[in-house]
Amino acid sequence: MSQAIAPIAPIENDEHEFMKSHLSVVSSALAISNFPVEVQGILTNAYDDDGDGHISTDELVEGARIKMRTEKCNRILWRGIGLAVVLVVALIGLNAGLTYGIIDANKDTEVQGRALLVREKGMDAEVPVATSNNEITVTLATLPFLPSSVVSHVENLAFSSEDGSVVYHRKVRSVDISPEKSLKLLTTEGDMVEWDLVDDAKKLSIALASGEDGTAWKMCVYCTECTAANVYSTPDILNGLDSFEAATGKEARRHLGTFSRRLQNGGRGDRECNSC
């Protein structure tokens, strides 16, 4: 008598299906309670957004994304810090170089009066370089039209004799000014120079201290080669020169302000004086 025996399913297949099903459940939700107690709080704060005690797939993926973004931001931050450090070091080096250059240059330069002196290497003597006083020559008659601060600094003047054969260089003792009207100047030698807009706007009266015949004469107010004083050019002074030219009926051309000419013998040749 024969008996049929039913086939027995392989045990290995059942275990495979069980593990597959188990892994699926684990991947879709991880119970935080299955982890050690000491890390459960960390996992809950980091991944369990809904507070159900499980870490779902979405929560796990979102945590991974946050980690990736954080790492990327950290890389950018470190690069920025590195660039900032390089810039700071470069600025410190540049500042140190400029400071050294200034100190080194000051060792070889010195200002005396209005001149800049530079000591060349291997030389004991100092020589002036690149000096400029920005002075202009104006006639004495223009002083009433210049700022009082400028008039107070006029210390030297020069004027020629009537025929231009002698040049007198004088120091100023006192100056009496009626703004835009008149001038009375006394030198340290006692010579008197006067100008009055009303009495004679085109002539400047000069009288030497000796008082002898031929020691008093009149000169043209426009001639910078006949009577002159040196002042520093500023906008206020140039405006004063314009006012003087307008008051004396001279065409405003900055003639007295733009050309600084030295007093010379034979100065009576100034074209502007021919009409005086």
Secondary structure, 3 states (H helix, E strand, C coil): CCCCCCCCCCHHHHHHHHHHHHHHHHHHEEEHHHCCHHHHHHHHHHHCCCCCCEEEHHHHHHHHHHHHHHHHHHHHHHHHHHHHHHHHHHHHHHHHHHHHHHHHHHHCEEEECCEEEEECCCCCCEEECCCCCCEEEECHHHHHHCCHHHHCCCCEEEEECCCCCCEEEEEEEEEEEECCCEEEEEECCCCEEEEECCCEEEEEEEECCCCCCCCEEEEECCCCCCEEEEEECCHHHHHHHHHHHHHCCCCCCCHHHHCCCCCCCCHHHCHHHHHC
